Amino acid sequence: MGHLAHGITRTGIDRPAPRAQRRATAPAHRPVNLLLLFDSDFTAPDQVVLRGRRLEHVRDVHRAAAGDRLTVGVEGGRIGSGEILHLDRDSISLRIALDRDPPPPLPLTLVLALPRPKVLNRVIAGAASMGVKRIVLINAWRVEKSYWSTPRLAPDNLRLQSILGLEQARDTTLPSIELRRLFRPFVEQELPAIAAGTRALVAHPAGGMECPRAITGPATLVIGPEGGFIDAEIASLARAGFASISLGPRILRVETAVAALLARLF
């Protein structure tokens, strides 16, 4: 009998490759769709030098080499291609050419009850990848006090998650992220001005109407914690001019609800 292909037994069952081999052959992360560049990266008007996370990603995940081209974009600016001029253990240099604009932003301000630290990174990256450019993280009765002490709220981490979201979506404009720890003062004193001239909506499991589809014009969307806002909070938001909407009877996790609502609204 001839030799069997690696990983296939005589019973026809596909055995997984040994763990060490899987580590050697499978990238730890999926390649990003864009390398986001910053002013500090430029060494000439059309050349950049990258180190750290982006170097490691190009080298270990893309497995790129000199002469390869990657999609790049400049923070707050245009998108194009970057030709690798040099790549070693310490740095990568690219010659870039920018030829197109990033996708348009969503005309939306997202006001979000602070999620559990475990999912905060995914929510921020996901919202950034969908084009949200202003995010306000707020307190609510069902937001545990300990959530506000998580290191994931550090500005550097929020910025990193936003960058990862932009790289996924081939976008270049970072969202602003604001923290508001006092619910009532924010809703009564700041939120009406934020929502002025926009369609003001609050997602609530017991919402009064179905979430609208493909709206036109700007919107301000408030999303509560996984247990929902309490009645007093919904009443405060109603006094601020927010209409309650629902995605139906299913109770969704925050990261799922954010994606579903943005996809439905826009």
C-alpha positions as CSV (number, residue, x, y, z in Angstrom):
1,M,0.0,0.0,0.0
2,G,1.3,3.4,-0.9
3,H,2.1,6.1,1.7
4,L,-0.8,8.0,3.1
5,A,-0.9,11.8,2.9
6,H,0.1,13.4,6.2
7,G,-2.8,13.8,8.6
8,I,-5.0,11.2,6.8
9,T,-5.4,7.8,8.5
10,R,-6.3,4.5,6.9
11,T,-9.9,5.0,8.2
12,G,-10.1,8.2,6.2
13,I,-10.3,10.5,9.2
14,D,-8.5,13.8,9.0
15,R,-6.2,14.1,12.0
16,P,-5.1,17.6,13.1
17,A,-1.5,18.4,12.5
18,P,0.8,18.2,15.6
19,R,0.6,21.4,17.7
20,A,4.2,22.4,17.0
21,Q,3.6,22.1,13.3
22,R,0.4,24.2,13.5
23,R,2.2,26.9,15.3
24,A,4.9,26.9,12.6
25,T,2.5,27.0,9.7
26,A,-0.5,29.1,10.8
27,P,-0.3,32.8,11.5
28,A,-1.3,33.9,15.0
29,H,-3.5,36.7,13.6
30,R,-5.2,37.5,10.4
31,P,-3.5,40.1,8.2
32,V,-4.8,43.6,8.6
33,N,-6.3,45.2,5.5
34,L,-4.4,48.5,6.0
35,L,-1.4,49.8,7.8
36,L,-2.3,53.1,9.4
37,L,0.5,55.7,9.2
38,F,1.2,58.7,11.4
39,D,3.2,61.9,10.9
40,S,6.0,60.6,13.1
41,D,6.5,57.7,10.7
42,F,7.6,59.8,7.8
43,T,11.3,60.2,7.0
44,A,10.6,61.9,3.6
45,P,7.5,63.1,1.9
46,D,6.9,59.7,0.4
47,Q,8.8,57.3,2.7
48,V,8.0,55.9,6.2
49,V,9.8,53.7,8.7
50,L,7.8,51.5,10.9
51,R,8.8,49.5,14.1
52,G,7.0,47.7,16.8
53,R,3.5,46.2,16.3
54,R,3.2,47.1,12.6
55,L,6.7,45.8,11.8
56,E,5.9,42.5,13.6
57,H,2.6,42.2,11.8
58,V,4.1,42.8,8.3
59,R,7.0,40.4,9.0
60,D,5.2,37.6,10.9
61,V,1.6,37.7,9.6
62,H,1.8,39.1,6.1
63,R,5.3,37.4,5.8
64,A,6.1,40.2,3.3
65,A,9.5,40.9,1.7
66,A,11.2,43.7,-0.1
67,G,9.3,44.6,-3.2
68,D,5.9,43.6,-1.9
69,R,3.1,46.2,-1.8
70,L,0.7,46.7,1.1
71,T,-2.3,49.0,1.5
72,V,-1.6,52.0,3.7
73,G,-3.4,55.1,4.9
74,V,-2.3,58.2,6.7
75,E,-4.2,59.1,9.9
76,G,-6.9,61.6,9.0
77,G,-5.9,61.4,5.3
78,R,-5.8,59.4,2.1
79,I,-5.3,55.7,1.3
80,G,-2.9,54.2,-1.2
81,S,-0.1,51.6,-1.4
82,G,3.3,51.1,0.2
83,E,6.2,49.4,-1.5
84,I,8.5,47.7,0.9
85,L,12.0,49.0,0.3
86,H,13.8,47.3,3.2
87,L,12.7,44.9,6.0
88,D,14.8,43.5,8.8
89,R,14.4,42.6,12.5
90,D,14.4,46.2,13.6
91,S,12.4,48.2,11.1
92,I,10.6,48.3,7.8
93,S,10.8,51.1,5.3
94,L,8.2,51.8,2.6
95,R,7.7,54.2,-0.3
96,I,4.1,55.3,-0.3
97,A,1.7,56.6,-2.9
98,L,-1.7,57.9,-1.8
99,D,-4.5,57.9,-4.4
100,R,-7.9,57.7,-2.8
101,D,-10.1,58.9,0.0
102,P,-11.2,56.8,3.0
103,P,-14.8,55.6,3.3
104,P,-17.2,58.3,4.5
105,P,-18.0,58.3,8.2
106,L,-21.3,57.4,9.7
107,P,-23.3,60.5,10.6
108,L,-23.7,59.2,14.1
109,T,-22.8,59.9,17.7
110,L,-22.8,56.6,19.7
111,V,-23.5,57.0,23.4
112,L,-22.8,53.7,25.1
113,A,-23.2,52.5,28.7
114,L,-19.7,51.3,29.6
115,P,-19.5,47.6,28.7
116,R,-17.9,44.9,30.7
117,P,-14.1,45.2,30.4
118,K,-14.0,41.8,28.8
119,V,-15.8,43.1,25.7
120,L,-14.8,46.7,25.7
121,N,-12.0,46.2,23.2
122,R,-14.2,44.4,20.7
123,V,-16.9,47.1,21.0
124,I,-14.5,50.0,20.4
125,A,-12.7,48.3,17.5
126,G,-16.1,47.2,16.0
127,A,-17.6,50.7,16.2
128,A,-14.5,52.2,14.7
129,S,-14.5,49.7,11.8
130,M,-18.1,50.6,11.1
131,G,-17.3,54.3,10.7
132,V,-18.4,55.8,14.1
133,K,-16.4,58.9,14.7
134,R,-17.7,60.0,18.2
135,I,-18.2,57.6,21.1
136,V,-19.3,58.6,24.5
137,L,-19.0,56.0,27.3
138,I,-21.4,56.7,30.1
139,N,-22.4,55.3,33.4
140,A,-25.8,53.6,34.2
141,W,-27.4,51.9,37.1
142,R,-26.5,48.4,35.8
143,V,-22.9,49.4,35.0
144,E,-20.7,47.9,37.8
145,K,-18.5,50.5,39.6
146,S,-15.5,48.3,39.0
147,Y,-15.8,48.7,35.2
148,W,-14.5,52.2,35.5
149,S,-11.2,51.0,37.1
150,T,-10.2,48.7,34.2
151,P,-6.9,49.5,32.5
152,R,-8.7,49.0,29.2
153,L,-10.1,52.5,29.6
154,A,-6.6,53.9,29.5
155,P,-6.3,56.4,26.5
156,D,-3.5,54.3,24.9
157,N,-5.6,51.2,24.9
158,L,-8.7,53.0,23.5
159,R,-6.5,54.5,20.8
160,L,-5.0,51.1,19.9
161,Q,-8.4,49.4,19.7
162,S,-9.6,52.3,17.4
163,I,-6.5,51.9,15.2
164,L,-7.2,48.1,14.9
165,G,-10.8,48.9,13.9
166,L,-9.6,51.3,11.2
167,E,-7.0,48.9,9.9
168,Q,-9.7,46.3,9.5
169,A,-12.1,48.6,7.6
170,R,-9.4,50.5,5.6
171,D,-10.3,53.7,7.2
172,T,-8.0,56.5,8.5
173,T,-10.0,58.8,10.7
174,L,-9.8,57.9,14.4
175,P,-13.0,58.4,16.5
176,S,-13.1,60.6,19.5
177,I,-13.8,58.7,22.7
178,E,-15.2,60.5,25.8
179,L,-15.9,59.2,29.3
180,R,-18.9,60.5,31.4
181,R,-19.2,58.8,34.8
182,L,-22.3,60.7,36.0
183,F,-25.5,59.7,34.1
184,R,-27.9,62.4,35.2
185,P,-25.7,65.5,34.7
186,F,-24.7,64.1,31.3
187,V,-28.2,63.4,30.1
188,E,-29.7,66.7,31.4
189,Q,-26.8,69.1,30.7
190,E,-24.8,67.7,27.7
191,L,-26.8,65.2,25.8
192,P,-29.5,67.6,24.4
193,A,-26.8,69.8,22.8
194,I,-25.1,66.7,21.4
195,A,-28.4,65.4,19.9
196,A,-29.5,68.8,18.6
197,G,-30.4,68.6,14.9
198,T,-30.1,64.8,14.9
199,R,-32.5,61.9,15.2
200,A,-32.3,60.9,18.9
201,L,-32.8,57.2,19.6
202,V,-32.3,55.0,22.6
203,A,-32.1,51.2,22.1
204,H,-34.1,49.4,24.8
205,P,-35.4,45.8,24.9
206,A,-38.9,47.2,25.7
207,G,-38.6,49.9,23.1
208,G,-41.8,51.6,21.8
209,M,-41.1,51.1,18.1
210,E,-39.1,48.9,15.8
211,C,-35.6,50.2,14.9
212,P,-35.9,52.2,11.7
213,R,-34.0,51.1,8.6
214,A,-31.7,53.1,6.3
215,I,-32.4,56.5,7.8
216,T,-31.2,59.7,6.2
217,G,-29.5,62.4,8.1
218,P,-27.5,62.4,11.3
219,A,-28.4,60.4,14.4
220,T,-27.5,60.1,18.1
221,L,-27.9,56.6,19.3
222,V,-27.8,55.6,23.0
223,I,-27.3,51.9,23.9
224,G,-27.6,50.7,27.5
225,P,-25.8,47.9,29.4
226,E,-26.7,44.3,28.7
227,G,-29.4,44.3,31.3
228,G,-30.9,47.5,29.7
229,F,-31.5,50.9,31.3
230,I,-33.8,51.1,34.3
231,D,-37.1,52.8,33.9
232,A,-35.9,56.0,35.5
233,E,-33.0,56.3,33.0
234,I,-35.3,55.7,30.1
235,A,-37.6,58.4,31.4
236,S,-34.6,60.8,31.7
237,L,-33.6,60.0,28.1
238,A,-37.2,60.6,27.0
239,R,-37.3,64.0,28.6
240,A,-34.1,64.7,26.6
241,G,-36.0,64.0,23.4
242,F,-34.9,60.3,22.8
243,A,-37.3,57.9,21.3
244,S,-37.1,54.2,22.4
245,I,-36.4,51.6,19.7
246,S,-36.1,47.9,19.7
247,L,-34.6,45.1,17.6
248,G,-37.3,42.7,18.8
249,P,-37.7,40.2,21.6
250,R,-34.2,38.8,21.6
251,I,-31.8,40.1,24.3
252,L,-28.4,40.7,22.6
253,R,-24.9,41.2,24.0
254,V,-23.7,44.7,23.7
255,E,-21.2,44.0,20.9
256,T,-23.9,42.2,18.9
257,A,-26.4,45.0,19.5
258,V,-24.0,47.7,18.4
259,A,-23.3,46.0,15.1
260,A,-27.0,45.1,14.5
261,L,-28.2,48.6,15.2
262,L,-25.6,50.4,13.1
263,A,-26.3,48.0,10.2
264,R,-30.0,48.5,10.5
265,L,-29.9,52.3,10.8
266,F,-27.4,52.9,8.0
